[in-house]
């Protein structure tokens, strides 16, 4: 077992199974185990996890309520289910939706009378939370190692992120075997999420030599492993590599933030929550790069090199089109080559999506190599409809 102290999250990797992490729980008495509604419960990992927590001799409560694109109502529901139990730690076993819900639940338990959305809008900053231990079962969110949580307000029809130091998980346990049950769709969509994090943090206006290095390595790992993971989900080495890529890009966006891809995607899944976040990004990635490439040529050259595209001696135009061809191949291979209209978005929705982008995704817009006008945003949406 290898140990690395990472910002405020203690990252533990080299774990063969959850049984290797027994010492992590020594100082806790009452454990809430937060999972998704279906994936973990129908996987072979569920019985193993139940036996592990039973063996600790501590009180624990399973809450399997989390759905994709979690909402403030979901956080409130999880709070009602856990408040009488009075946990001193939350173990989040799942993907980004589970981990983000756990983070916000950890704050809600400490400040039960404050609405979660107040943190999102910046009216409140939490100073305390109960510890969260993240055990990611996907490789894409990055939430397992950063202070970001994404949540949807169904009344306002907004999907936004909140960033607070108390949201760093206390521990993050990387157990590659926990990702072996991912199907092809989840494997591909979560990898695209991690890839978009890496690209956006690298070309961000806030990028640094640290985030550039992290993002560049993440891109290389994803490109080298995603095809093998998609074709053979039982390859443990490949699954481990993708976990590392998720961690690297997760740290990168913690420092540099996300950009135009996420600025355009969040309003889509806020209004159409049946759409996977990773699928939304897959639809956007080519067009966003096409529109922003000339505003950050040198950084996109680094992205291209990380993808294995030769840049030396080639023109900017040639590099751009090589990148677009590479993404076309990748997205098609992963069977994510959809249009928004294929997923229920209509032409009449574009105006509202663009309104959403300029009204509440301004931070991500400002992180981008350029800040598009509302007309430019509508143009991108039309091109992927």
Residue pairs with C-beta under 8 A, 6 or more apart in sequence:
1 12
1 13
1 14
1 15
1 20
2 12
2 13
2 14
3 10
3 11
3 12
4 10
4 11
4 12
4 13
5 11
6 145
6 172
6 247
6 251
7 145
7 146
7 147
7 168
7 251
7 254
8 147
8 165
8 168
9 144
9 145
9 146
9 168
9 169
9 170
9 171
9 172
10 170
10 171
10 172
11 145
11 171
11 172
11 174
11 247
12 21
12 24
12 171
12 172
12 173
12 174
13 174
13 243
13 244
14 174
15 21
15 173
15 174
15 175
16 175
16 177
17 48
17 175
17 177
18 48
18 49
18 52
18 135
18 173
18 175
18 178
19 52
20 175
21 173
21 175
22 52
22 56
24 133
24 171
24 173
25 31
25 56
25 58
25 89
25 133
28 58
28 88
28 89
28 131
29 58
29 59
29 88
30 58
30 59
30 60
30 61
30 85
30 86
30 87
30 88
30 89
31 53
31 56
31 58
31 59
31 60
31 61
31 87
31 88
31 89
31 90
31 91
32 60
32 61
32 63
32 82
32 85
32 87
32 89
32 90
32 91
32 105
33 49
33 53
33 60
33 61
33 62
33 63
33 90
33 91
33 93
34 63
34 64
34 65
34 66
34 78
34 90
34 91
34 92
34 93
34 94
34 98
34 101
34 102
34 105
35 41
35 62
35 63
35 64
35 66
35 93
35 94
35 98
36 64
36 66
36 67
36 94
36 95
36 97
36 98
37 64
37 65
37 66
37 67
39 94
39 137
39 181
40 46
40 49
40 64
40 93
40 94
40 137
41 64
43 181
44 181
45 137
45 178
45 181
49 93
50 62
53 60
54 60
59 85
61 82
61 85
61 87
63 78
63 81
63 82
65 74
65 77
65 78
65 81
66 74
66 78
66 94
66 97
66 98
66 101
67 74
67 97
68 97
68 273
68 276
68 277
69 97
69 152
69 159
69 269
69 270
69 273
69 277
70 97
70 100
70 101
70 150
70 151
70 152
71 151
71 152
71 153
71 154
72 115
72 116
72 117
72 151
72 152
72 153
72 154
73 154
74 101
75 101
75 104
75 105
75 108
75 116
75 151
76 108
76 116
78 101
78 105
79 105
79 108
79 109
79 112
82 105
82 109
83 109
83 112
87 109
87 130
88 130
88 131
89 130
89 131
89 132
89 133
89 170
90 102
90 105
90 106
90 130
90 131
90 132
90 133
91 102
91 132
91 133
91 135
92 98
92 99
92 101
92 102
92 103
92 132
92 133
92 134
92 135
92 169
93 135
93 137
93 178
94 136
94 137
94 138
95 136
95 137
95 138
95 140
95 141
95 186
95 190
96 138
96 140
96 141
96 142
96 143
96 150
96 190
96 193
96 277
99 132
99 134
99 136
99 141
99 143
99 144
99 149
99 169
100 141
100 143
100 148
100 149
100 150
100 151
101 149
101 151
102 132
102 134
103 129
103 132
103 143
103 149
103 167
103 169
104 116
104 119
104 149
104 151
104 162
104 167
106 129
106 130
106 131
106 132
106 166
106 167
107 116
107 119
107 126
107 128
107 129
107 164
107 166
107 167
108 114
108 116
109 129
109 130
110 126
110 128
110 129
110 130
111 124
111 126
111 128
114 124
116 151
117 151
117 153
117 156
118 124
119 125
119 126
119 162
119 164
120 151
120 153
120 160
120 161
120 162
125 164
126 164
126 166
127 166
128 166
129 166
129 167
131 169
131 170
131 171
132 167
132 169
132 170
133 169
133 170
133 171
133 172
133 173
134 143
134 144
134 145
134 169
134 171
134 172
134 173
135 172
135 173
135 175
135 178
136 144
136 172
136 174
136 178
136 179
136 243
136 246
137 178
137 179
137 181
137 182
138 179
138 182
138 186
138 190
138 246
139 179
139 187
139 190
139 191
139 194
139 239
139 242
139 243
139 245
139 246
140 189
140 190
140 191
140 192
140 193
140 194
140 246
140 278
141 190
141 193
141 194
141 246
141 250
142 148
142 193
142 194
142 197
142 246
142 247
142 249
142 250
142 251
142 252
142 253
142 254
143 149
143 150
143 250
144 169
144 172
144 174
144 246
144 247
144 250
145 168
145 169
145 172
145 247
145 250
145 251
145 254
146 167
146 168
146 250
146 251
146 253
146 254
147 163
147 164
147 165
147 166
147 167
147 168
147 254
148 161
148 162
148 163
148 167
148 253
148 254
149 161
149 162
149 167
150 159
150 160
150 161
150 266
151 159
151 160
151 161
151 162
152 158
152 159
152 160
152 269
152 270
152 273
153 159
153 160
157 270
157 271
157 356
158 267
158 270
158 356
158 360
159 266
159 267
159 269
159 270
160 266
160 360
160 361
161 266
172 247
174 240
174 243
174 244
174 247
176 236
176 239
176 240
176 243
177 236
177 239
179 239
179 242
179 243
180 233
180 234
180 236
180 239
181 233
182 190
182 233
183 233
184 230
184 233
184 334
184 335
185 276
185 335
187 226
187 229
187 230
187 233
188 226
188 230
188 278
188 282
188 334
188 335
188 336
189 276
189 277
189 278
189 279
189 281
189 282
189 336
190 246
190 278
191 222
191 226
191 229
191 242
191 245
191 278
191 334
192 278
192 281
192 282
192 285
192 331
192 334
192 336
193 277
193 278
193 281
194 218
194 222
194 242
194 245
194 246
194 249
194 250
195 218
195 219
195 222
195 249
195 285
196 258
196 261
196 262
196 281
196 285
197 215
197 218
197 249
197 250
197 252
197 253
197 258
198 214
198 215
198 216
198 218
198 219
198 222
198 245
198 248
198 249
198 252
199 215
199 219
199 261
199 285
199 289
199 303
200 253
200 256
200 257
200 258
200 259
200 260
200 261
200 262
200 367
200 368
201 207
201 211
201 214
201 215
201 249
201 252
201 253
201 255
201 256
201 257
201 258
201 259
202 211
202 212
202 215
202 216
202 219
202 252
202 256
202 299
202 302
202 303
203 259
203 292
203 296
203 299
203 300
203 303
203 368
203 369
204 211
204 256
204 257
204 258
204 259
204 367
204 368
204 369
205 366
205 367
205 368
205 369
206 255
206 256
206 257
206 367
207 215
207 256
207 299
208 255
208 256
210 255
211 251
211 252
211 255
211 256
212 299
212 302
214 248
214 249
214 251
214 252
215 248
215 249
215 252
215 306
216 302
216 303
216 305
216 306
217 245
217 248
217 306
218 245
218 246
218 248
218 249
218 252
219 303
219 306
219 307
220 306
220 307
221 241
221 242
221 244
221 245
221 248
222 242
222 245
223 306
223 307
223 308
224 241
225 238
225 241
225 242
225 245
226 242
226 330
226 334
227 333
228 235
228 238
229 235
229 238
229 239
229 242
230 333
230 334
232 238
233 239
256 367
257 363
257 364
257 367
258 364
258 367
259 288
259 292
259 364
259 365
259 367
259 368
259 369
260 288
260 291
260 292
260 364
260 365
260 368
260 369
260 372
261 281
261 284
261 285
261 288
262 281
262 361
262 364
263 357
263 361
263 364
263 365
263 368
264 284
264 288
264 353
264 357
264 361
264 377
264 380
264 381
265 277
265 280
265 281
265 284
266 356
266 361
266 364
267 352
267 353
267 356
267 357
267 361
268 275
268 280
268 340
268 345
268 353
269 275
269 276
269 277
269 280
270 356
271 349
271 352
271 353
271 356
272 343
272 344
272 345
274 343
274 344
275 343
275 344
278 336
279 336
279 338
279 343
282 331
282 334
282 336
282 337
282 338
283 336
283 338
283 339
283 340
283 384
284 380
284 384
285 327
285 331
286 324
286 327
286 328
286 331
287 380
287 383
287 384
288 380
289 300
289 320
289 323
289 324
289 327
290 320
290 324
291 372
291 376
291 380
292 368
292 369
292 370
293 300
293 316
293 320
293 323
294 316
295 369
295 370
296 369
297 316
299 369
300 319
300 320
300 323
301 311
301 319
303 323
304 311
304 319
304 322
304 323
305 311
307 323
307 326
309 319
309 322
309 323
309 326
310 322
311 319
314 322
328 337
331 337
339 384
339 385
340 381
340 384
340 385
341 385
345 353
345 385
347 382
347 385
350 378
350 381
350 382
350 385
351 378
353 377
353 381
354 374
354 377
354 378
354 381
355 374
357 365
357 374
357 377
358 365
358 374
358 377
365 371
365 372
372 380
